[in-house]
């Protein structure tokens, strides 16, 4: 589970609880200008293959957390409950995409898609 907040022109993604251990990361800070879109998309979450773990934890059907390389893209995953997952597309960043579980997906999508 990840908490999302905006401070100045940066978006802070704080990984909560044991997810820090599974994802090998406790937080990400990304300039707001690097976020091109945020959405919910069940199709992105389908399938057991998330990519090559670099590092991360993957238990198919249960948990994907950490950095994964998939089709020449670097993706940060932290998802246990796919119904609460948000996909965030990035440019000019360490990651190409974030796929994270949040408490209120609709609120996070609205927050990230609102112009700065």
N, C-alpha and C positions, 0 to 999 in steps of 0.2 A: 504494500500500500504506500502511496506517495502523496504528500501534501504539496500543493502548488500555491505559490504566492508571488506577487510582483513587488519589487522594491526598486524605485527609480526606473531605469531602463533594462533591468535584469529580471528574468523569471527564475525563481528558486524552486527546485524540485527536491524536497526532503524525504528521503526513504525512511519509513518507520519500522520499528520493532525488529523482529528477526529477519525481515526482508533485507536489512543492511548486510547481514551475514551472507545470505543467499546470493545477493546481487554484487557483493564485493565493493559496494559503494554506499555512502551515506547521504550524499547530496550532489546535485548538479546545478550549476549556475550558467544560464544561457542568455545572451543578449536577446532582448525582445525582437530586434530586427532580424534575427536568424530564424525565427519561427514563421513559416510560410502558410501553415494551415493546421487546424486541430479538428478532429472528427472522431466519431464512433463508426467502426466498420467491422462487422462480424466476419466478413470474408478474409480479412487480414489475419485474424486469429485462428482460422481453421487450419487443420493439419498438425501433425506432430513435429515436423521439421522446422526449427526456428533458425537454424544456421549453425556455424561452428562456434562453440563457446570460447570466449577470450577475455577474461574468465567469467564464469557464471555457473548457475545451477539450472538443470532442466530435468524435470520429471514429467514425461509426456502425459497430458490430460490433467495434470495437477498444478504445475508451477513452471514458469520460465522467469528467470531473474539474472540480470547481469548483461554483459556485452556479448553480442553475437555478430558474426560476419555472415551475411547472406546475399548472394548475387552481387558481389563487389560493394555492398553497403554495410556500414557499421550501424547496428541498431542496439539501443539500450532497452531491455525488457524488464518489467517488474509486474507480472500478472499472475494472480491466483484465481480470481473470479472474472472470467471474460466479460460478463454482463456489465462490469464497471470499468472496462478498459477504454482508454483514449489513445488515439494514434496522433502523434505530433510530428509533422514534417519539418525538417530543418535544412538550411543551406548555410554554407560557409562556417561549418562547425565540426567539432570532433566526431559527432554522430550525424548520420543522415536522417535518423528517425528515433523517436522515443515511443515506446508502447508501454503504457503504465496503467496501473489500477488506482483509481481515486474514489473517494467517498461519494462525490456527486458529479458524475461525468458531464451532465448537461451544463452545470455551472462552470466547470473547467473549460469546456469547449467554448462557451460564450465568453469567458474571461480572456482566453488566448486568441480568439478571433476578433476581439474588439480592437480597433486601431489605437495605437499609443497616443 
